[in-house]
Amino acid sequence: MSYPNQPYPPQPQPPNNSNTLSIVGIVLGCVALIFCPPLFGIAGIICGAIAKSKGERLAMAGILVPAAGLVLGMVLGFVVFQGMYNV
């Protein structure tokens, strides 16, 4: 059954031209390499995932860089503290 005067169906959203969340994720990933990897690394991964859901162009880099910063920051922290305490 058809109803008169119905609006057109919603159009899909075009991809986002902004890369703001992706860049925030990349910066957080770089910060995670030096300062508090669990906090900044996970925050960067979340920003990258949100950027991917919004269709940002740099979203994969916004996920991979924080993941690498998280892992490398944890390894670097382990090596530094192991060297400090001669364990």
PDB file with SEQRES, HELIX, SHEET and CRYST1 records, atoms N, CA, C and O in Angstrom:
SEQRES   1 A   87  MET SER TYR PRO ASN GLN PRO TYR PRO PRO GLN PRO GLN          
SEQRES   2 A   87  PRO PRO ASN ASN SER ASN THR LEU SER ILE VAL GLY ILE          
SEQRES   3 A   87  VAL LEU GLY CYS VAL ALA LEU ILE PHE CYS PRO PRO LEU          
SEQRES   4 A   87  PHE GLY ILE ALA GLY ILE ILE CYS GLY ALA ILE ALA LYS          
SEQRES   5 A   87  SER LYS GLY GLU ARG LEU ALA MET ALA GLY ILE LEU VAL          
SEQRES   6 A   87  PRO ALA ALA GLY LEU VAL LEU GLY MET VAL LEU GLY PHE          
SEQRES   7 A   87  VAL VAL PHE GLN GLY MET TYR ASN VAL                          
HELIX    1 AA1 THR A   20  ALA A   32  1                                  13    
HELIX    2 AA2 PRO A   37  LYS A   54  1                                  18    
HELIX    3 AA3 ALA A   59  TYR A   85  1                                  27    
CRYST1    1.000    1.000    1.000  90.00  90.00  90.00 P 1           1          
ATOM      1  N   MET A   1       0.838  -1.165   0.000  1.00  0.00           N  
ATOM      2  CA  MET A   1       0.000   0.000   0.000  1.00  0.00           C  
ATOM      3  C   MET A   1       0.888   1.233   0.000  1.00  0.00           C  
ATOM      4  O   MET A   1       1.865   1.290   0.746  1.00  0.00           O  
ATOM      5  N   SER A   2       0.575   2.186  -0.796  1.00  0.00           N  
ATOM      6  CA  SER A   2       1.381   3.385  -0.941  1.00  0.00           C  
ATOM      7  C   SER A   2       0.666   4.564  -0.299  1.00  0.00           C  
ATOM      8  O   SER A   2      -0.549   4.710  -0.439  1.00  0.00           O  
ATOM      9  N   TYR A   3       1.403   5.390   0.394  1.00  0.00           N  
ATOM     10  CA  TYR A   3       0.850   6.571   1.027  1.00  0.00           C  
ATOM     11  C   TYR A   3       1.309   7.804   0.254  1.00  0.00           C  
ATOM     12  O   TYR A   3       2.483   7.897  -0.105  1.00  0.00           O  
ATOM     13  N   PRO A   4       0.430   8.731  -0.006  1.00  0.00           N  
ATOM     14  CA  PRO A   4       0.831   9.938  -0.743  1.00  0.00           C  
ATOM     15  C   PRO A   4       1.648  10.875   0.157  1.00  0.00           C  
ATOM     16  O   PRO A   4       1.564  10.826   1.384  1.00  0.00           O  
ATOM     17  N   ASN A   5       2.417  11.701  -0.482  1.00  0.00           N  
ATOM     18  CA  ASN A   5       3.200  12.745   0.174  1.00  0.00           C  
ATOM     19  C   ASN A   5       4.211  12.203   1.183  1.00  0.00           C  
ATOM     20  O   ASN A   5       4.448  12.829   2.216  1.00  0.00           O  
ATOM     21  N   GLN A   6       4.800  11.065   0.899  1.00  0.00           N  
ATOM     22  CA  GLN A   6       5.845  10.524   1.763  1.00  0.00           C  
ATOM     23  C   GLN A   6       7.191  11.108   1.345  1.00  0.00           C  
ATOM     24  O   GLN A   6       7.445  11.263   0.151  1.00  0.00           O  
ATOM     25  N   PRO A   7       8.050  11.430   2.293  1.00  0.00           N  
ATOM     26  CA  PRO A   7       9.370  11.975   1.934  1.00  0.00           C  
ATOM     27  C   PRO A   7      10.231  10.896   1.279  1.00  0.00           C  
ATOM     28  O   PRO A   7       9.960   9.700   1.389  1.00  0.00           O  
ATOM     29  N   TYR A   8      11.252  11.348   0.611  1.00  0.00           N  
ATOM     30  CA  TYR A   8      12.181  10.422  -0.026  1.00  0.00           C  
ATOM     31  C   TYR A   8      12.940   9.647   1.043  1.00  0.00           C  
ATOM     32  O   TYR A   8      13.113  10.145   2.155  1.00  0.00           O  
ATOM     33  N   PRO A   9      13.395   8.439   0.728  1.00  0.00           N  
ATOM     34  CA  PRO A   9      14.183   7.685   1.711  1.00  0.00           C  
ATOM     35  C   PRO A   9      15.506   8.406   1.977  1.00  0.00           C  
ATOM     36  O   PRO A   9      16.029   9.094   1.100  1.00  0.00           O  
ATOM     37  N   PRO A  10      16.033   8.251   3.165  1.00  0.00           N  
ATOM     38  CA  PRO A  10      17.284   8.951   3.487  1.00  0.00           C  
ATOM     39  C   PRO A  10      18.430   8.478   2.591  1.00  0.00           C  
ATOM     40  O   PRO A  10      18.545   7.292   2.281  1.00  0.00           O  
ATOM     41  N   GLN A  11      19.259   9.413   2.190  1.00  0.00           N  
ATOM     42  CA  GLN A  11      20.409   9.113   1.345  1.00  0.00           C  
ATOM     43  C   GLN A  11      21.593   8.721   2.223  1.00  0.00           C  
ATOM     44  O   GLN A  11      21.731   9.237   3.332  1.00  0.00           O  
ATOM     45  N   PRO A  12      22.450   7.816   1.746  1.00  0.00           N  
ATOM     46  CA  PRO A  12      23.628   7.473   2.550  1.00  0.00           C  
ATOM     47  C   PRO A  12      24.551   8.673   2.699  1.00  0.00           C  
ATOM     48  O   PRO A  12      24.656   9.513   1.806  1.00  0.00           O  
ATOM     49  N   GLN A  13      25.218   8.734   3.846  1.00  0.00           N  
ATOM     50  CA  GLN A  13      26.118   9.844   4.120  1.00  0.00           C  
ATOM     51  C   GLN A  13      27.375   9.713   3.262  1.00  0.00           C  
ATOM     52  O   GLN A  13      27.918   8.615   3.138  1.00  0.00           O  
ATOM     53  N   PRO A  14      27.842  10.801   2.673  1.00  0.00           N  
ATOM     54  CA  PRO A  14      29.096  10.742   1.917  1.00  0.00           C  
ATOM     55  C   PRO A  14      30.269  10.550   2.876  1.00  0.00           C  
ATOM     56  O   PRO A  14      30.159  10.884   4.056  1.00  0.00           O  
ATOM     57  N   PRO A  15      31.386  10.017   2.387  1.00  0.00           N  
ATOM     58  CA  PRO A  15      32.535   9.844   3.267  1.00  0.00           C  
ATOM     59  C   PRO A  15      32.992  11.182   3.854  1.00  0.00           C  
ATOM     60  O   PRO A  15      32.895  12.230   3.214  1.00  0.00           O  
ATOM     61  N   ASN A  16      33.479  11.115   5.058  1.00  0.00           N  
ATOM     62  CA  ASN A  16      33.907  12.316   5.771  1.00  0.00           C  
ATOM     63  C   ASN A  16      35.242  12.805   5.204  1.00  0.00           C  
ATOM     64  O   ASN A  16      36.188  12.024   5.109  1.00  0.00           O  
ATOM     65  N   ASN A  17      35.331  14.066   4.831  1.00  0.00           N  
ATOM     66  CA  ASN A  17      36.577  14.623   4.321  1.00  0.00           C  
ATOM     67  C   ASN A  17      37.504  15.061   5.443  1.00  0.00           C  
ATOM     68  O   ASN A  17      38.675  15.352   5.204  1.00  0.00           O  
ATOM     69  N   SER A  18      36.994  15.108   6.648  1.00  0.00           N  
ATOM     70  CA  SER A  18      37.801  15.501   7.798  1.00  0.00           C  
ATOM     71  C   SER A  18      38.573  14.293   8.309  1.00  0.00           C  
ATOM     72  O   SER A  18      38.054  13.177   8.308  1.00  0.00           O  
ATOM     73  N   ASN A  19      39.785  14.507   8.738  1.00  0.00           N  
ATOM     74  CA  ASN A  19      40.602  13.444   9.312  1.00  0.00           C  
ATOM     75  C   ASN A  19      40.960  13.748  10.755  1.00  0.00           C  
ATOM     76  O   ASN A  19      41.987  13.283  11.248  1.00  0.00           O  
ATOM     77  N   THR A  20      40.145  14.506  11.426  1.00  0.00           N  
ATOM     78  CA  THR A  20      40.460  14.991  12.765  1.00  0.00           C  
ATOM     79  C   THR A  20      40.666  13.850  13.754  1.00  0.00           C  
ATOM     80  O   THR A  20      41.690  13.807  14.437  1.00  0.00           O  
ATOM     81  N   LEU A  21      39.720  12.931  13.844  1.00  0.00           N  
ATOM     82  CA  LEU A  21      39.851  11.838  14.811  1.00  0.00           C  
ATOM     83  C   LEU A  21      41.007  10.922  14.466  1.00  0.00           C  
ATOM     84  O   LEU A  21      41.662  10.388  15.361  1.00  0.00           O  
ATOM     85  N   SER A  22      41.268  10.731  13.181  1.00  0.00           N  
ATOM     86  CA  SER A  22      42.409   9.905  12.773  1.00  0.00           C  
ATOM     87  C   SER A  22      43.719  10.540  13.228  1.00  0.00           C  
ATOM     88  O   SER A  22      44.607   9.855  13.736  1.00  0.00           O  
ATOM     89  N   ILE A  23      43.828  11.837  13.044  1.00  0.00           N  
ATOM     90  CA  ILE A  23      45.055  12.535  13.445  1.00  0.00           C  
ATOM     91  C   ILE A  23      45.202  12.530  14.959  1.00  0.00           C  
ATOM     92  O   ILE A  23      46.310  12.370  15.470  1.00  0.00           O  
ATOM     93  N   VAL A  24      44.105  12.702  15.681  1.00  0.00           N  
ATOM     94  CA  VAL A  24      44.153  12.626  17.147  1.00  0.00           C  
ATOM     95  C   VAL A  24      44.625  11.232  17.571  1.00  0.00           C  
ATOM     96  O   VAL A  24      45.430  11.106  18.494  1.00  0.00           O  
ATOM     97  N   GLY A  25      44.130  10.188  16.901  1.00  0.00           N  
ATOM     98  CA  GLY A  25      44.559   8.826  17.215  1.00  0.00           C  
ATOM     99  C   GLY A  25      46.037   8.617  16.945  1.00  0.00           C  
ATOM    100  O   GLY A  25      46.726   7.967  17.732  1.00  0.00           O  
ATOM    101  N   ILE A  26      46.535   9.163  15.836  1.00  0.00           N  
ATOM    102  CA  ILE A  26      47.955   9.028  15.501  1.00  0.00           C  
ATOM    103  C   ILE A  26      48.813   9.752  16.536  1.00  0.00           C  
ATOM    104  O   ILE A  26      49.835   9.223  16.973  1.00  0.00           O  
ATOM    105  N   VAL A  27      48.407  10.944  16.925  1.00  0.00           N  
ATOM    106  CA  VAL A  27      49.167  11.705  17.935  1.00  0.00           C  
ATOM    107  C   VAL A  27      49.161  10.965  19.271  1.00  0.00           C  
ATOM    108  O   VAL A  27      50.191  10.882  19.940  1.00  0.00           O  
ATOM    109  N   LEU A  28      48.009  10.431  19.658  1.00  0.00           N  
ATOM    110  CA  LEU A  28      47.947   9.674  20.912  1.00  0.00           C  
ATOM    111  C   LEU A  28      48.828   8.427  20.851  1.00  0.00           C  
ATOM    112  O   LEU A  28      49.426   8.035  21.853  1.00  0.00           O  
ATOM    113  N   GLY A  29      48.907   7.808  19.678  1.00  0.00           N  
ATOM    114  CA  GLY A  29      49.786   6.652  19.515  1.00  0.00           C  
ATOM    115  C   GLY A  29      51.247   7.019  19.680  1.00  0.00           C  
ATOM    116  O   GLY A  29      52.018   6.267  20.275  1.00  0.00           O  
ATOM    117  N   CYS A  30      51.630   8.176  19.155  1.00  0.00           N  
ATOM    118  CA  CYS A  30      53.016   8.636  19.318  1.00  0.00           C  
ATOM    119  C   CYS A  30      53.315   8.990  20.771  1.00  0.00           C  
ATOM    120  O   CYS A  30      54.406   8.712  21.269  1.00  0.00           O  
ATOM    121  N   VAL A  31      52.357   9.599  21.443  1.00  0.00           N  
ATOM    122  CA  VAL A  31      52.533   9.936  22.857  1.00  0.00           C  
ATOM    123  C   VAL A  31      52.606   8.658  23.689  1.00  0.00           C  
ATOM    124  O   VAL A  31      53.332   8.604  24.682  1.00  0.00           O  
ATOM    125  N   ALA A  32      51.857   7.628  23.286  1.00  0.00           N  
ATOM    126  CA  ALA A  32      51.848   6.358  24.026  1.00  0.00           C  
ATOM    127  C   ALA A  32      53.201   5.673  24.000  1.00  0.00           C  
ATOM    128  O   ALA A  32      53.495   4.851  24.868  1.00  0.00           O  
ATOM    129  N   LEU A  33      54.024   5.997  23.024  1.00  0.00           N  
ATOM    130  CA  LEU A  33      55.357   5.402  22.958  1.00  0.00           C  
ATOM    131  C   LEU A  33      56.214   5.838  24.144  1.00  0.00           C  
ATOM    132  O   LEU A  33      57.081   5.084  24.588  1.00  0.00           O  
ATOM    133  N   ILE A  34      55.986   7.033  24.657  1.00  0.00           N  
ATOM    134  CA  ILE A  34      56.811   7.587  25.730  1.00  0.00           C  
ATOM    135  C   ILE A  34      56.076   7.637  27.072  1.00  0.00           C  
ATOM    136  O   ILE A  34      56.631   7.241  28.097  1.00  0.00           O  
ATOM    137  N   PHE A  35      54.829   8.121  27.071  1.00  0.00           N  
ATOM    138  CA  PHE A  35      54.091   8.346  28.315  1.00  0.00           C  
ATOM    139  C   PHE A  35      52.903   7.401  28.424  1.00  0.00           C  
ATOM    140  O   PHE A  35      52.075   7.347  27.515  1.00  0.00           O  
ATOM    141  N   CYS A  36      52.807   6.677  29.489  1.00  0.00           N  
ATOM    142  CA  CYS A  36      51.641   5.873  29.860  1.00  0.00           C  
ATOM    143  C   CYS A  36      50.985   5.146  28.685  1.00  0.00           C  
ATOM    144  O   CYS A  36      49.870   5.487  28.289  1.00  0.00           O  
ATOM    145  N   PRO A  37      51.677   4.142  28.124  1.00  0.00           N  
ATOM    146  CA  PRO A  37      51.160   3.446  26.941  1.00  0.00           C  
ATOM    147  C   PRO A  37      49.743   2.888  27.076  1.00  0.00           C  
ATOM    148  O   PRO A  37      48.976   2.991  26.119  1.00  0.00           O  
ATOM    149  N   PRO A  38      49.354   2.304  28.213  1.00  0.00           N  
ATOM    150  CA  PRO A  38      47.985   1.774  28.253  1.00  0.00           C  
ATOM    151  C   PRO A  38      46.917   2.858  28.094  1.00  0.00           C  
ATOM    152  O   PRO A  38      45.925   2.647  27.397  1.00  0.00           O  
ATOM    153  N   LEU A  39      47.108   3.993  28.722  1.00  0.00           N  
ATOM    154  CA  LEU A  39      46.113   5.057  28.663  1.00  0.00           C  
ATOM    155  C   LEU A  39      46.044   5.674  27.269  1.00  0.00           C  
ATOM    156  O   LEU A  39      44.978   5.699  26.654  1.00  0.00           O  
ATOM    157  N   PHE A  40      47.170   6.170  26.771  1.00  0.00           N  
ATOM    158  CA  PHE A  40      47.180   6.870  25.495  1.00  0.00           C  
ATOM    159  C   PHE A  40      47.018   5.920  24.320  1.00  0.00           C  
ATOM    160  O   PHE A  40      46.400   6.284  23.319  1.00  0.00           O  
ATOM    161  N   GLY A  41      47.554   4.723  24.417  1.00  0.00           N  
ATOM    162  CA  GLY A  41      47.407   3.754  23.334  1.00  0.00           C  
ATOM    163  C   GLY A  41      45.966   3.332  23.138  1.00  0.00           C  
ATOM    164  O   GLY A  41      45.476   3.297  22.010  1.00  0.00           O  
ATOM    165  N   ILE A  42      45.289   3.014  24.218  1.00  0.00           N  
ATOM    166  CA  ILE A  42      43.886   2.598  24.118  1.00  0.00           C  
ATOM    167  C   ILE A  42      43.008   3.766  23.668  1.00  0.00           C  
ATOM    168  O   ILE A  42      42.088   3.579  22.871  1.00  0.00           O  
ATOM    169  N   ALA A  43      43.287   4.962  24.172  1.00  0.00           N  
ATOM    170  CA  ALA A  43      42.523   6.137  23.731  1.00  0.00           C  
ATOM    171  C   ALA A  43      42.726   6.387  22.238  1.00  0.00           C  
ATOM    172  O   ALA A  43      41.782   6.746  21.535  1.00  0.00           O  
ATOM    173  N   GLY A  44      43.944   6.199  21.757  1.00  0.00           N  
ATOM    174  CA  GLY A  44      44.218   6.371  20.324  1.00  0.00           C  
ATOM    175  C   GLY A  44      43.514   5.336  19.475  1.00  0.00           C  
ATOM    176  O   GLY A  44      42.998   5.658  18.404  1.00  0.00           O  
ATOM    177  N   ILE A  45      43.486   4.094  19.939  1.00  0.00           N  
ATOM    178  CA  ILE A  45      42.797   3.036  19.203  1.00  0.00           C  
ATOM    179  C   ILE A  45      41.295   3.329  19.142  1.00  0.00           C  
ATOM    180  O   ILE A  45      40.659   3.112  18.111  1.00  0.00           O  
ATOM    181  N   ILE A  46      40.737   3.819  20.238  1.00  0.00           N  
ATOM    182  CA  ILE A  46      39.311   4.167  20.253  1.00  0.00           C  
ATOM    183  C   ILE A  46      39.032   5.303  19.270  1.00  0.00           C  
ATOM    184  O   ILE A  46      38.050   5.252  18.530  1.00  0.00           O  
ATOM    185  N   CYS A  47      39.886   6.323  19.257  1.00  0.00           N  
ATOM    186  CA  CYS A  47      39.696   7.429  18.303  1.00  0.00           C  
ATOM    187  C   CYS A  47      39.796   6.925  16.866  1.00  0.00           C  
ATOM    188  O   CYS A  47      39.026   7.352  16.005  1.00  0.00           O  
ATOM    189  N   GLY A  48      40.738   6.022  16.603  1.00  0.00           N  
ATOM    190  CA  GLY A  48      40.865   5.455  15.263  1.00  0.00           C  
ATOM    191  C   GLY A  48      39.658   4.629  14.866  1.00  0.00           C  
ATOM    192  O   GLY A  48      39.234   4.665  13.711  1.00  0.00           O  
ATOM    193  N   ALA A  49      39.098   3.886  15.809  1.00  0.00           N  
ATOM    194  CA  ALA A  49      37.914   3.076  15.507  1.00  0.00           C  
ATOM    195  C   ALA A  49      36.705   3.967  15.215  1.00  0.00           C  
ATOM    196  O   ALA A  49      35.921   3.675  14.313  1.00  0.00           O  
ATOM    197  N   ILE A  50      36.558   5.036  15.968  1.00  0.00           N  
ATOM    198  CA  ILE A  50      35.457   5.971  15.710  1.00  0.00           C  
ATOM    199  C   ILE A  50      35.662   6.636  14.348  1.00  0.00           C  
ATOM    200  O   ILE A  50      34.707   6.837  13.598  1.00  0.00           O  
ATOM    201  N   ALA A  51      36.915   6.974  14.034  1.00  0.00           N  
ATOM    202  CA  ALA A  51      37.203   7.574  12.734  1.00  0.00           C  
ATOM    203  C   ALA A  51      36.868   6.606  11.601  1.00  0.00           C  
ATOM    204  O   ALA A  51      36.366   7.020  10.556  1.00  0.00           O  
ATOM    205  N   LYS A  52      37.141   5.332  11.807  1.00  0.00           N  
ATOM    206  CA  LYS A  52      36.809   4.331  10.779  1.00  0.00           C  
ATOM    207  C   LYS A  52      35.306   4.222  10.586  1.00  0.00           C  
ATOM    208  O   LYS A  52      34.827   4.070   9.463  1.00  0.00           O  
ATOM    209  N   SER A  53      34.570   4.299  11.678  1.00  0.00           N  
ATOM    210  CA  SER A  53      33.108   4.223  11.555  1.00  0.00           C  
ATOM    211  C   SER A  53      32.538   5.453  10.856  1.00  0.00           C  
ATOM    212  O   SER A  53      31.467   5.382  10.252  1.00  0.00           O  
ATOM    213  N   LYS A  54      33.247   6.581  10.933  1.00  0.00           N  
ATOM    214  CA  LYS A  54      32.801   7.793  10.254  1.00  0.00           C  
ATOM    215  C   LYS A  54      33.314   7.867   8.824  1.00  0.00           C  
ATOM    216  O   LYS A  54      32.948   8.780   8.084  1.00  0.00           O  
ATOM    217  N   GLY A  55      34.153   6.924   8.425  1.00  0.00           N  
ATOM    218  CA  GLY A  55      34.640   6.877   7.047  1.00  0.00           C  
ATOM    219  C   GLY A  55      35.789   7.807   6.754  1.00  0.00           C  
ATOM    220  O   GLY A  55      35.943   8.255   5.618  1.00  0.00           O  
ATOM    221  N   GLU A  56      36.601   8.110   7.748  1.00  0.00           N  
ATOM    222  CA  GLU A  56      37.749   8.989   7.508  1.00  0.00           C  
ATOM    223  C   GLU A  56      38.818   8.243   6.716  1.00  0.00           C  
ATOM    224  O   GLU A  56      38.978   7.028   6.838  1.00  0.00           O  
ATOM    225  N   ARG A  57      39.541   9.003   5.904  1.00  0.00           N  
ATOM    226  CA  ARG A  57      40.518   8.429   4.991  1.00  0.00           C  
ATOM    227  C   ARG A  57      41.735   7.857   5.729  1.00  0.00           C  
ATOM    228  O   ARG A  57      42.276   6.837   5.302  1.00  0.00           O  
ATOM    229  N   LEU A  58      42.166   8.471   6.797  1.00  0.00           N  
ATOM    230  CA  LEU A  58      43.353   8.029   7.534  1.00  0.00           C  
ATOM    231  C   LEU A  58      43.011   7.127   8.723  1.00  0.00           C  
ATOM    232  O   LEU A  58      43.813   6.994   9.648  1.00  0.00           O  
ATOM    233  N   ALA A  59      41.850   6.519   8.704  1.00  0.00           N  
ATOM    234  CA  ALA A  59      41.382   5.759   9.863  1.00  0.00           C  
ATOM    235  C   ALA A  59      42.264   4.555  10.170  1.00  0.00           C  
ATOM    236  O   ALA A  59      42.510   4.266  11.341  1.00  0.00           O  
ATOM    237  N   MET A  60      42.745   3.848   9.154  1.00  0.00           N  
ATOM    238  CA  MET A  60      43.586   2.669   9.421  1.00  0.00           C  
ATOM    239  C   MET A  60      44.897   3.076  10.089  1.00  0.00           C  
ATOM    240  O   MET A  60      45.377   2.387  10.989  1.00  0.00           O  
ATOM    241  N   ALA A  61      45.470   4.183   9.654  1.00  0.00           N  
ATOM    242  CA  ALA A  61      46.676   4.681  10.326  1.00  0.00           C  
ATOM    243  C   ALA A  61      46.335   5.115  11.742  1.00  0.00           C  
ATOM    244  O   ALA A  61      47.163   4.997  12.644  1.00  0.00           O  
ATOM    245  N   GLY A  62      45.128   5.614  11.943  1.00  0.00           N  
ATOM    246  CA  GLY A  62      44.673   6.021  13.269  1.00  0.00           C  
ATOM    247  C   GLY A  62      44.425   4.846  14.193  1.00  0.00           C  
ATOM    248  O   GLY A  62      44.269   5.035  15.399  1.00  0.00           O  
ATOM    249  N   ILE A  63      44.384   3.647  13.661  1.00  0.00           N  
ATOM    250  CA  ILE A  63      44.262   2.441  14.485  1.00  0.00           C  
ATOM    251  C   ILE A  63      45.618   1.771  14.659  1.00  0.00           C  
ATOM    252  O   ILE A  63      45.962   1.339  15.759  1.00  0.00           O  
ATOM    253  N   LEU A  64      46.392   1.683  13.578  1.00  0.00           N  
ATOM    254  CA  LEU A  64      47.659   0.943  13.612  1.00  0.00           C  
ATOM    255  C   LEU A  64      48.755   1.664  14.394  1.00  0.00           C  
ATOM    256  O   LEU A  64      49.510   1.026  15.127  1.00  0.00           O  
ATOM    257  N   VAL A  65      48.847   2.977  14.248  1.00  0.00           N  
ATOM    258  CA  VAL A  65      49.899   3.719  14.965  1.00  0.00           C  
ATOM    259  C   VAL A  65      49.701   3.648  16.479  1.00  0.00           C  
ATOM    260  O   VAL A  65      50.675   3.397  17.188  1.00  0.00           O  
ATOM    261  N   PRO A  66      48.494   3.855  17.015  1.00  0.00           N  
ATOM    262  CA  PRO A  66      48.328   3.706  18.467  1.00  0.00           C  
ATOM    263  C   PRO A  66      48.556   2.271  18.942  1.00  0.00           C  
ATOM    264  O   PRO A  66      49.060   2.064  20.046  1.00  0.00           O  
ATOM    265  N   ALA A  67      48.193   1.279  18.129  1.00  0.00           N  
ATOM    266  CA  ALA A  67      48.436  -0.107  18.527  1.00  0.00           C  
ATOM    267  C   ALA A  67      49.939  -0.370  18.615  1.00  0.00           C  
ATOM    268  O   ALA A  67      50.407  -1.016  19.553  1.00  0.00           O  
ATOM    269  N   ALA A  68      50.689   0.131  17.638  1.00  0.00           N  
ATOM    270  CA  ALA A  68      52.138  -0.026  17.669  1.00  0.00           C  
ATOM    271  C   ALA A  68      52.741   0.772  18.829  1.00  0.00           C  
ATOM    272  O   ALA A  68      53.665   0.298  19.490  1.00  0.00           O  
ATOM    273  N   GLY A  69      52.225   1.981  19.079  1.00  0.00           N  
ATOM    274  CA  GLY A  69      52.708   2.782  20.205  1.00  0.00           C  
ATOM    275  C   GLY A  69      52.438   2.114  21.527  1.00  0.00           C  
ATOM    276  O   GLY A  69      53.254   2.194  22.445  1.00  0.00           O  
ATOM    277  N   LEU A  70      51.297   1.451  21.637  1.00  0.00           N  
ATOM    278  CA  LEU A  70      50.953   0.720  22.861  1.00  0.00           C  
ATOM    279  C   LEU A  70      51.928  -0.421  23.101  1.00  0.00           C  
ATOM    280  O   LEU A  70      52.474  -0.560  24.195  1.00  0.00           O  
ATOM    281  N   VAL A  71      52.146  -1.233  22.082  1.00  0.00           N  
ATOM    282  CA  VAL A  71      53.030  -2.394  22.236  1.00  0.00           C  
ATOM    283  C   VAL A  71      54.477  -1.958  22.445  1.00  0.00           C  
ATOM    284  O   VAL A  71      55.139  -2.433  23.368  1.00  0.00           O  
ATOM    285  N   LEU A  72      54.969  -1.064  21.600  1.00  0.00           N  
ATOM    286  CA  LEU A  72      56.364  -0.627  21.728  1.00  0.00           C  
ATOM    287  C   LEU A  72      56.599   0.159  23.014  1.00  0.00           C  
ATOM    288  O   LEU A  72      57.674   0.059  23.606  1.00  0.00           O  
ATOM    289  N   GLY A  73      55.621   0.931  23.451  1.00  0.00           N  
ATOM    290  CA  GLY A  73      55.750   1.660  24.712  1.00  0.00           C  
ATOM    291  C   GLY A  73      55.828   0.727  25.903  1.00  0.00           C  
ATOM    292  O   GLY A  73      56.588   0.965  26.842  1.00  0.00           O  
ATOM    293  N   MET A  74      55.032  -0.346  25.860  1.00  0.00           N  
ATOM    294  CA  MET A  74      55.090  -1.331  26.953  1.00  0.00           C  
ATOM    295  C   MET A  74      56.449  -2.041  26.965  1.00  0.00           C  
ATOM    296  O   MET A  74      57.033  -2.248  28.028  1.00  0.00           O  
ATOM    297  N   VAL A  75      56.944  -2.410  25.789  1.00  0.00           N  
ATOM    298  CA  VAL A  75      58.250  -3.069  25.700  1.00  0.00           C  
ATOM    299  C   VAL A  75      59.352  -2.120  26.150  1.00  0.00           C  
ATOM    300  O   VAL A  75      60.242  -2.517  26.902  1.00  0.00           O  
ATOM    301  N   LEU A  76      59.302  -0.876  25.700  1.00  0.00           N  
ATOM    302  CA  LEU A  76      60.303   0.113  26.092  1.00  0.00           C  
ATOM    303  C   LEU A  76      60.279   0.345  27.596  1.00  0.00           C  
ATOM    304  O   LEU A  76      61.331   0.418  28.232  1.00  0.00           O  
ATOM    305  N   GLY A  77      59.092   0.461  28.164  1.00  0.00           N  
ATOM    306  CA  GLY A  77      58.981   0.628  29.612  1.00  0.00           C  
ATOM    307  C   GLY A  77      59.540  -0.563  30.374  1.00  0.00           C  
ATOM    308  O   GLY A  77      60.204  -0.393  31.397  1.00  0.00           O  
ATOM    309  N   PHE A  78      59.274  -1.768  29.879  1.00  0.00           N  
ATOM    310  CA  PHE A  78      59.811  -2.965  30.520  1.00  0.00           C  
ATOM    311  C   PHE A  78      61.333  -2.977  30.482  1.00  0.00           C  
ATOM    312  O   PHE A  78      61.982  -3.281  31.483  1.00  0.00           O  
ATOM    313  N   VAL A  79      61.903  -2.645  29.323  1.00  0.00           N  
ATOM    314  CA  VAL A  79      63.363  -2.640  29.185  1.00  0.00           C  
ATOM    315  C   VAL A  79      63.988  -1.573  30.071  1.00  0.00           C  
ATOM    316  O   VAL A  79      65.006  -1.825  30.716  1.00  0.00           O  
ATOM    317  N   VAL A  80      63.393  -0.383  30.113  1.00  0.00           N  
ATOM    318  CA  VAL A  80      63.951   0.707  30.929  1.00  0.00           C  
ATOM    319  C   VAL A  80      63.900   0.352  32.413  1.00  0.00           C  
ATOM    320  O   VAL A  80      64.898   0.515  33.115  1.00  0.00           O  
ATOM    321  N   PHE A  81      62.764  -0.127  32.900  1.00  0.00           N  
ATOM    322  CA  PHE A  81      62.658  -0.450  34.317  1.00  0.00           C  
ATOM    323  C   PHE A  81      63.493  -1.664  34.691  1.00  0.00           C  
ATOM    324  O   PHE A  81      63.993  -1.748  35.813  1.00  0.00           O  
ATOM    325  N   GLN A  82      63.650  -2.597  33.776  1.00  0.00           N  
ATOM    326  CA  GLN A  82      64.506  -3.738  34.043  1.00  0.00           C  
ATOM    327  C   GLN A  82      65.962  -3.291  34.165  1.00  0.00           C  
ATOM    328  O   GLN A  82      66.704  -3.789  35.012  1.00  0.00           O  
ATOM    329  N   GLY A  83      66.364  -2.344  33.310  1.00  0.00           N  
ATOM    330  CA  GLY A  83      67.724  -1.819  33.395  1.00  0.00           C  
ATOM    331  C   GLY A  83      67.960  -0.979  34.636  1.00  0.00           C  
ATOM    332  O   GLY A  83      69.065  -0.965  35.179  1.00  0.00           O  
ATOM    333  N   MET A  84      66.923  -0.277  35.091  1.00  0.00           N  
ATOM    334  CA  MET A  84      67.066   0.561  36.284  1.00  0.00           C  
ATOM    335  C   MET A  84      67.257  -0.273  37.547  1.00  0.00           C  
ATOM    336  O   MET A  84      68.030   0.094  38.432  1.00  0.00           O  
ATOM    337  N   TYR A  85      66.564  -1.372  37.621  1.00  0.00           N  
ATOM    338  CA  TYR A  85      66.588  -2.170  38.843  1.00  0.00           C  
ATOM    339  C   TYR A  85      67.440  -3.428  38.721  1.00  0.00           C  
ATOM    340  O   TYR A  85      67.484  -4.229  39.655  1.00  0.00           O  
ATOM    341  N   ASN A  86      68.113  -3.616  37.598  1.00  0.00           N  
ATOM    342  CA  ASN A  86      69.010  -4.760  37.366  1.00  0.00           C  
ATOM    343  C   ASN A  86      68.362  -6.078  37.744  1.00  0.00           C  
ATOM    344  O   ASN A  86      68.926  -6.871  38.498  1.00  0.00           O  
ATOM    345  N   VAL A  87      67.189  -6.297  37.220  1.00  0.00           N  
ATOM    346  CA  VAL A  87      66.465  -7.530  37.540  1.00  0.00           C  
ATOM    347  C   VAL A  87      66.949  -8.649  36.661  1.00  0.00           C  
ATOM    348  O   VAL A  87      66.464  -9.775  36.772  1.00  0.00           O  
TER     349      VAL A  87                                                      
END                                                                             
